[in-house]
Amino acid sequence: MTVVIDHRTELTLEQVAAVAQQKVRVQVAPETIDMLAERRAQVERFVSSQNVPAYGFNRGFGHNVDLAVDARHLEDLQRNLILSHAVGQGDHAPDEVVRAAMLLRAASLSRGNSGIRPVLVETLTAMLNADVIPLVPELGSVGASGDLAPLSHIAMAVMGEGDVRVNGETVHAAKAMQDGGIQPVLLEMKEGLALNNGVQFMAALSVLACQRLKDLLRAAAVNTSLTAQVMLAPDTYFRPDFHAVRPHPGAVRVADWIWRLMQDSPIRNSHKDFKVDGQVQDPYNIRCAAQVLGTCHDLVSQAEAALLVEINSATDNPIMLPNENGEYTDIVSGGHFHGMPVAVQAYNLMQALSIMTSLSHTRSVRFVDPARNKGLGRDLKWPGLSAGERAVSSGMMMLEYTSASLTNDIWGKAMPSHLFNISTNSGQEDHVSMGTTLAVRLYRTLPEAASVLAVELAYILQAVAVRKRLDAIPTEVDLPEWVEDELADLKERMNGSGRDVRFDAAVIREHPLSDHQKTLSPVSEKVMDDIAEKGLFPTVESDRYLAEDLRRLAEHILTGGVTDSATPLVPLDW
């Protein structure tokens, strides 16, 4: 597979993820290279022949726009811009994020509105193909005038400056470029500014988060179908005709997923008759799951649509537009570098992640509550334990605490940074998006969200094992009148025969199930079989160390393992 950068076509989020995560090769269309060379020649002729101030070409930057730059120092202007702006702090961003940012910046420059030479795009793509990845600190961008600090760290490497990672090892950029047969670029007028005037770092974080969230939301739907079955809930909450009367697109889609995931479930069919369990309604965490997760689907879909616009746009300042003769020499200063369009979508994704994990945690709480888990016992302790063993066993009590901690941390990271403006650059840049710090937190939070879903899935796996071990399911059907009368009479006789002792009696209402009736839908069993085959979370028959099992289960979810298990049997089209 090769991803082609072509000014006549558009990139997809899937292509960005493939370049970032799978390191597929990148190629620039020859026609795009020719177009860039032609437009560069046009703007060079214009600027050199006109004695006019042109921002980015022969003027200072930011509030230094009033300072003219002599032709002898135009290359110094670009180099100094990059070196002085590469002031990021914090941990280095993961390679996949930097790879995505490099691809997106190359794609933006390839639209032909930045007035740069083709060599910039060719060098960025050559670095990607050689896996020469600049070290980029995560923090330092305010998300307007571009992601100036992060993109300047990338531009330094293009110049052969700073450090990069190659095959996981940190080396100086100049050496890595030499080893990879890549010539460092001596920046000419406008090119330094073109490299750092965009929000591709924020967009890269958001695109990769969006792709991961789509899989996490599918996993949340699978969890919902599993929880509904093992908690003896009906599938009627997810019926297509039911959601047709309130057809929010996300809710309709998610309900359809869960509905199909639950079909042909023996355990569901065993209590379809109300006379079996006497249950009228379930808590909101199941009954309203399609509406809640459907809202997440809507938020992710909105973000995806906006991000597709962003990654296929020219984001620079100034922008080259055609003059009356069709030459790209109309130099227009504006604000296409501003990150607010992306920041809002990053927050949409953070909202979706927060809502999804909050719902999952609510269900985890129920699993360990013997009053609400429909006969699964306290803390999902293994039914085969003796009374003494049960007394010294915590079972799966503590996982709920972990889920609560992670959920609370996610809420803390969900601060809407884009609503809190801090003016920069002596007031010249007086409204910035602050979206990049939000996008960094969003990306960092993805593993935490997967861990919350993993806690619920661990509870599900244990609950299914416990349910299959038990002989019956609880029922709330009304007892015949004669049973109540007999119990009352028995209690009266017993309480009259002793001193300082009060006797009570009750009927345990249960409905027996066969082994087959305890099984879940075919797709549910497949998901659980795949997890068991990988040994990710064995049944907890006695207290043991669970952290590593939970970590591996979370990684399985985060990398799409649950979705991959389900979709061959039940496609979960977005």
C-alpha positions in Angstrom: 0.0 0.0 0.0 1.2 3.5 -0.8 -0.5 6.8 0.2 -0.3 9.3 -2.6 -0.3 13.0 -1.9 -2.1 14.7 -4.8 -3.6 18.2 -4.8 -6.4 16.9 -7.0 -7.6 14.3 -4.4 -8.3 14.1 -0.7 -6.7 12.1 2.1 -8.9 10.0 4.3 -8.5 9.5 8.1 -7.8 5.8 7.4 -4.8 6.8 5.2 -3.4 9.1 7.8 -3.7 6.3 10.4 -2.0 3.9 8.0 1.0 6.2 7.5 1.2 7.0 11.2 0.7 3.5 12.7 1.6 1.0 10.0 4.3 3.1 8.4 3.0 2.7 4.8 4.9 4.5 2.2 4.1 8.0 0.9 4.5 9.3 -2.6 3.9 12.7 -4.0 2.1 12.8 -7.4 4.4 14.1 -10.2 1.6 16.5 -11.3 1.6 18.0 -7.8 5.4 18.4 -7.9 5.1 20.2 -11.2 2.3 22.4 -10.0 4.2 23.4 -6.8 7.3 24.3 -8.9 5.3 26.4 -11.3 3.5 28.4 -8.6 6.8 28.9 -6.7 8.3 30.4 -9.8 5.3 32.7 -10.2 5.5 34.1 -6.7 9.3 34.4 -6.7 9.1 36.6 -9.9 6.3 38.7 -8.4 8.1 39.4 -5.0 11.5 40.1 -6.6 10.0 42.4 -9.2 7.7 44.4 -6.8 8.9 46.7 -4.1 6.0 45.8 -1.8 5.9 44.3 1.7 5.0 40.6 1.6 4.5 39.0 4.9 6.5 35.8 5.2 8.7 36.7 2.2 10.4 39.9 3.2 8.9 41.0 6.5 9.3 40.0 10.1 6.9 37.7 11.8 4.2 38.2 14.4 4.3 41.7 15.9 7.6 42.2 13.9 5.6 42.4 10.7 6.5 46.1 10.5 10.2 45.2 10.1 11.5 45.0 6.5 14.1 42.3 5.7 16.9 42.9 3.3 17.2 40.4 0.5 20.6 39.3 1.8 19.0 38.0 5.0 15.9 36.3 3.7 17.3 32.8 4.3 18.5 33.8 7.8 14.9 35.0 8.5 13.5 31.6 7.8 16.2 29.6 9.7 16.0 31.9 12.7 12.2 31.6 12.7 12.4 27.8 13.1 15.2 27.7 15.6 13.7 30.4 17.8 10.2 28.9 17.7 11.3 25.3 18.5 10.7 25.8 22.3 8.4 22.9 23.1 8.4 21.3 26.5 7.2 18.2 28.2 7.4 14.6 27.0 8.1 13.8 23.4 5.1 12.9 21.4 4.7 9.3 20.2 6.2 8.6 16.8 2.8 7.9 15.3 1.6 11.4 16.2 4.7 13.0 14.7 4.4 10.9 11.6 0.7 11.9 11.2 1.7 15.6 11.6 4.4 15.3 9.0 2.0 13.8 6.5 -0.6 16.4 7.2 1.8 19.3 6.8 3.1 17.9 3.6 -0.5 17.4 2.3 -1.4 21.0 3.3 1.6 22.4 1.5 0.8 20.3 -1.5 -2.5 22.1 -2.0 -0.5 24.8 -3.8 -1.5 27.8 -1.8 1.7 28.2 0.3 4.1 29.3 -2.4 6.8 26.8 -1.4 9.2 24.7 -3.5 8.4 21.0 -4.0 11.5 20.1 -2.1 9.8 20.7 1.3 7.0 18.2 0.5 9.5 15.7 -1.0 11.8 15.9 2.0 9.0 15.4 4.5 7.8 12.3 2.6 11.3 11.0 2.2 11.8 11.3 6.0 8.5 9.4 6.5 9.6 6.6 4.2 13.0 6.4 5.9 11.3 6.5 9.3 13.3 9.5 10.4 11.0 11.0 13.0 11.8 14.3 14.8 11.6 14.5 18.5 8.7 16.8 19.2 7.7 17.9 22.8 4.0 17.7 23.3 3.5 21.1 25.0 4.2 24.7 23.9 1.5 25.4 21.3 -1.5 27.7 21.9 -3.1 26.4 18.7 -3.1 29.6 16.7 -0.7 31.1 14.2 -0.2 27.3 13.7 1.2 24.8 16.1 4.3 26.9 16.0 6.5 25.1 18.6 5.7 21.5 17.6 5.9 22.1 13.8 9.2 24.1 14.3 10.7 21.0 15.9 9.7 19.0 12.8 11.1 21.8 10.5 14.4 21.7 12.4 14.8 18.1 11.4 14.0 19.1 7.8 16.9 21.5 8.0 19.1 18.8 9.5 19.0 20.3 12.9 18.0 18.8 16.3 17.4 15.2 17.2 15.3 12.5 15.6 14.3 8.9 16.2 15.3 6.2 13.8 14.3 2.6 14.6 13.6 3.6 18.1 17.1 5.2 18.7 17.7 8.9 19.1 20.3 10.4 16.8 21.1 13.8 15.4 19.0 14.8 12.4 22.0 15.5 10.2 23.4 12.0 10.6 19.9 10.4 10.2 19.4 12.3 7.0 22.8 11.4 5.7 22.3 7.7 6.5 18.9 7.8 4.8 20.2 9.5 1.7 18.1 12.6 2.4 19.5 16.1 1.7 18.7 18.7 4.5 16.8 21.7 3.1 18.2 25.2 3.2 15.0 27.2 3.6 14.3 30.0 1.3 11.8 32.9 1.6 8.4 32.0 3.1 9.4 28.3 3.6 10.1 28.4 7.3 6.8 30.1 7.9 5.1 27.6 5.7 6.4 24.7 7.7 5.1 25.9 11.1 2.0 27.9 10.1 -0.7 25.2 10.6 -2.3 23.2 13.3 -1.2 19.8 11.9 0.1 18.7 15.4 -3.4 19.3 16.9 -5.0 17.7 13.9 -2.8 14.7 14.0 -3.6 14.0 17.6 -7.3 14.5 16.9 -7.4 12.3 13.7 -5.7 9.4 15.5 -8.0 9.8 18.5 -11.0 9.9 16.2 -10.0 6.6 14.6 -9.3 5.0 17.9 -12.6 6.3 19.4 -14.6 4.7 16.6 -13.2 1.3 17.6 -13.7 2.1 21.3 -17.3 3.0 20.7 -17.8 -0.3 18.9 -16.2 -2.1 21.8 -18.6 -0.2 24.1 -21.5 -1.5 22.1 -20.2 -5.1 22.3 -19.8 -4.6 26.1 -23.4 -3.3 26.2 -24.8 -6.4 24.4 -22.8 -8.7 26.7 -23.8 -6.9 29.9 -27.5 -6.9 28.8 -27.4 -10.6 28.2 -25.6 -11.6 31.4 -27.7 -9.1 33.5 -30.9 -10.7 32.0 -32.0 -7.6 30.2 -34.3 -7.7 27.1 -33.2 -6.7 23.6 -36.4 -4.6 23.2 -34.6 -1.4 24.2 -32.7 -1.6 21.0 -35.4 -2.6 18.5 -35.2 -0.8 15.1 -38.9 0.1 15.1 -38.6 1.5 18.6 -35.7 3.8 17.6 -37.5 4.8 14.4 -39.8 7.1 16.4 -36.8 9.1 17.7 -34.4 8.8 14.9 -31.2 10.5 16.0 -28.6 9.0 13.6 -26.1 7.9 16.3 -28.7 6.3 18.5 -30.3 4.5 15.5 -26.9 3.1 14.4 -25.7 2.1 17.9 -29.1 0.5 18.7 -28.8 -1.5 15.5 -25.4 -2.7 16.5 -26.5 -3.9 19.9 -29.7 -5.4 18.6 -27.9 -7.5 16.1 -25.2 -8.5 18.6 -27.9 -9.8 20.9 -29.8 -11.9 18.4 -30.1 -15.7 18.8 -29.1 -15.5 22.4 -30.2 -18.6 24.3 -30.0 -16.8 27.7 -32.1 -13.9 26.3 -34.6 -16.3 24.8 -34.9 -18.2 28.1 -36.6 -15.3 29.8 -38.4 -13.6 26.9 -41.7 -14.6 28.6 -42.4 -12.0 31.3 -43.7 -14.9 33.5 -40.1 -16.2 33.8 -38.3 -13.2 35.4 -41.1 -10.8 36.2 -38.7 -7.9 35.4 -40.3 -4.7 34.0 -37.4 -2.3 33.4 -33.6 -2.3 33.7 -31.5 0.7 35.0 -30.6 3.4 32.6 -27.1 2.0 32.1 -28.7 -0.7 29.9 -32.1 0.7 29.0 -30.7 4.0 27.7 -27.4 2.7 26.4 -28.3 3.3 22.7 -29.3 6.9 23.4 -26.1 7.6 25.5 -23.7 5.8 23.2 -25.6 7.1 20.2 -24.8 10.7 21.3 -21.1 9.6 21.4 -21.5 8.3 17.8 -22.9 11.7 16.7 -20.0 13.6 18.4 -17.4 11.4 16.8 -19.1 11.6 13.4 -19.2 15.4 13.6 -15.5 15.4 14.5 -14.7 13.1 11.6 -16.5 15.3 9.0 -14.7 18.4 10.3 -11.3 16.7 10.4 -11.7 15.6 6.8 -12.1 19.2 5.8 -9.1 20.2 7.9 -6.7 17.7 6.6 -7.5 18.5 3.0 -7.2 22.3 3.4 -4.4 24.8 2.9 -3.6 26.1 6.4 -1.0 28.8 6.1 -0.4 32.6 6.3 -0.2 34.2 3.9 -2.2 32.2 1.3 -1.4 32.5 -2.4 -4.5 33.0 -4.5 -4.7 33.4 -8.3 -4.6 36.9 -9.8 -6.5 38.1 -12.8 -4.1 36.2 -15.0 -4.4 33.0 -13.1 -0.9 33.2 -11.5 -0.7 32.5 -7.8 0.7 35.9 -6.8 -2.2 37.4 -4.9 -0.6 37.2 -1.4 -3.5 37.3 1.1 -2.9 37.5 4.9 -5.6 35.9 7.0 -6.3 33.3 9.7 -6.3 29.9 8.1 -3.8 28.8 10.7 -6.2 29.2 13.6 -7.0 26.0 15.5 -10.5 26.7 16.7 -12.2 24.5 14.0 -10.1 21.6 15.2 -10.2 22.4 18.9 -14.0 22.2 19.0 -13.9 18.8 17.4 -11.2 17.6 19.8 -13.5 18.6 22.6 -16.4 16.7 20.9 -14.1 13.6 20.9 -13.3 14.2 24.6 -17.0 14.5 25.4 -17.7 11.3 23.6 -14.9 9.5 25.4 -16.0 10.8 28.8 -19.7 9.9 28.3 -18.8 6.4 27.1 -16.5 5.6 30.0 -18.9 7.1 32.5 -21.6 4.7 31.3 -19.2 1.8 31.4 -18.2 2.6 35.0 -21.9 2.7 36.1 -22.3 -0.8 34.9 -19.2 -2.0 36.6 -20.5 -0.7 39.9 -23.6 -2.9 39.4 -21.7 -6.1 38.8 -20.2 -6.2 42.3 -23.5 -5.2 44.1 -25.3 -8.4 45.1 -28.6 -6.4 45.5 -28.5 -5.4 41.8 -26.6 -8.0 39.9 -29.4 -10.5 39.5 -28.0 -13.4 41.5 -24.4 -13.1 40.7 -23.4 -12.7 44.3 -21.1 -10.4 46.2 -18.1 -9.1 44.2 -18.6 -11.9 41.7 -16.8 -14.4 43.9 -16.6 -17.9 42.5 -19.6 -20.1 43.4 -17.4 -23.1 44.2 -15.7 -21.4 47.2 -16.4 -22.8 50.7 -17.8 -20.5 53.4 -14.4 -20.0 54.9 -12.8 -19.2 51.5 -15.5 -16.7 50.7 -14.9 -15.0 54.0 -11.3 -14.3 53.2 -11.9 -13.5 49.5 -12.2 -10.1 47.9 -13.1 -11.5 44.5 -13.3 -8.7 42.0 -14.2 -5.9 44.4 -11.2 -3.7 43.7 -11.6 -3.4 39.9 -14.6 -1.0 40.6 -12.2 1.3 42.5 -9.8 1.3 39.5 -12.6 2.1 37.2 -13.8 5.0 39.5 -10.2 6.4 39.6 -9.8 6.3 35.8 -13.2 7.7 35.2 -12.5 10.6 37.6 -9.2 11.3 35.9 -10.8 11.4 32.5 -13.3 13.9 33.8 -10.5 16.0 35.1 -8.8 16.0 31.7 -12.0 17.0 30.0 -11.5 20.7 30.8 -12.7 22.7 27.8 -9.3 24.5 27.2 -10.6 26.1 24.0 -12.9 28.3 26.1 -10.0 29.8 28.1 -8.2 32.2 25.9 -4.8 33.7 26.8 -3.6 36.6 24.6 -0.1 36.2 23.1 2.5 38.1 21.0 2.0 41.5 22.6 -1.7 41.4 21.8 -1.2 40.8 18.1 -2.5 37.2 18.5 -5.2 38.1 21.1 -7.5 35.1 20.6 -5.9 31.7 20.4 -7.6 28.3 20.4 -5.6 26.4 23.2 -6.8 23.3 21.3 -3.4 21.6 21.2 -3.2 21.0 25.0 -6.7 19.7 24.8 -5.8 17.3 21.9 -2.7 16.1 23.9 -4.9 15.2 26.8 -7.5 13.6 24.6 -4.8 11.4 23.0 -3.3 10.5 26.4 -6.7 9.6 27.7 -7.5 6.9 25.1 -5.6 4.1 27.1 -7.5 5.1 30.2 -10.8 4.8 28.4 -9.8 1.4 27.2 -9.0 0.4 30.7 -12.4 1.5 32.0 -14.0 -0.6 29.2 -11.6 -3.5 30.2 -12.8 -3.4 33.8 -16.4 -3.8 32.6 -15.4 -6.5 30.2 -13.5 -8.3 33.0 -16.7 -8.2 35.0 -18.7 -9.5 32.1 -16.3 -12.4 31.6 -16.5 -13.4 35.2 -20.2 -12.9 35.4 -20.8 -15.1 32.4 -18.6 -17.8 34.0 -20.5 -17.5 37.3 -23.9 -17.5 35.5 -22.9 -20.7 33.6 -21.9 -22.3 36.9 -25.3 -21.6 38.6 -28.3 -23.8 38.0 -30.9 -21.0 37.8 -31.6 -17.4 37.3 -33.6 -15.2 39.8 -37.2 -14.3 39.1 -39.5 -11.7 40.4 -42.8 -13.3 39.4 -45.6 -13.2 41.8 -46.0 -16.2 44.1 -49.4 -18.0 44.4 -51.5 -16.8 47.4 -51.3 -20.2 49.1 -47.5 -19.9 49.4 -47.7 -16.6 51.2 -50.4 -18.1 53.5 -48.2 -21.2 54.3 -45.2 -19.0 55.1 -47.2 -16.8 57.4 -48.6 -19.8 59.2 -45.1 -21.4 59.5 -43.6 -18.3 60.9 -46.4 -17.9 63.4 -46.0 -21.5 64.7 -42.2 -21.3 64.9 -42.1 -17.9 66.6 -44.5 -19.3 69.3 -42.2 -22.2 70.2 -39.0 -20.4 71.2 -37.7 -17.7 73.6 -35.4 -14.8 72.6 -35.4 -16.1 69.0 -37.4 -14.7 66.0 -37.9 -17.0 63.1 -38.3 -15.8 59.5 -38.8 -17.6 56.2 -38.9 -16.8 52.6 -39.1 -18.5 49.2 -36.0 -18.2 47.0 -37.5 -17.6 43.6 -35.4 -19.0 40.8 -36.0 -20.3 37.3 -33.8 -23.3 36.3 -31.9 -23.1 33.0 -30.2 -25.8 31.0 -26.5 -25.5 30.0 -27.5 -24.3 26.5 -29.9 -21.7 27.9 -27.0 -20.1 29.9 -25.0 -19.3 26.7 -25.0 -15.9 25.0 -25.4 -15.0 21.3 -23.1 -16.6 18.8 -21.1 -13.4 18.3 -20.8 -12.9 22.0 -19.5 -16.4 22.5 -17.0 -15.7 19.7 -15.7 -12.5 21.4 -15.3 -14.3 24.7 -13.7 -17.4 23.0 -11.1 -15.1 21.3 -10.2 -13.5 24.6 -9.9 -16.9 26.3 -7.7 -18.3 23.5 -5.3 -15.4 24.0 -5.4 -16.0 27.8 -6.2 -12.3 28.4 -8.4 -12.6 31.5 -8.9 -16.1 33.0 -11.8 -16.8 35.3 -11.1 -15.6 38.9 -11.8 -18.8 40.9 -9.7 -17.5 43.8 -8.0 -14.2 44.7 -5.0 -13.4 42.5 -3.0 -10.6 41.0 -5.2 -9.0 38.3 -3.4 -5.8 37.1 -1.5 -7.4 34.2 -4.6 -9.3 33.1 -6.5 -6.0 33.1 -3.7 -4.2 31.2 -3.6 -6.9 28.5 -7.4 -6.8 28.2 -7.3 -3.0 27.8 -4.7 -3.2 25.1 -6.8 -5.8 23.3 -9.7 -3.3 23.3 -7.6 -0.3 22.4 -6.1 -2.0 19.3 -9.5 -3.1 18.0 -9.4 -6.7 19.1 -12.9 -6.8 20.4 -14.2 -5.2 17.2 -12.2 -7.6 15.1 -13.7 -10.6 16.9 -17.3 -9.3 16.4 -17.4 -7.9 12.9 -16.9 -11.1 10.9 -20.3 -12.3 12.4 -22.0 -9.0 12.9 -20.6 -6.1 10.8 -20.5 -2.9 12.8 -20.5 -0.4 9.9 -20.0 3.2 11.0 
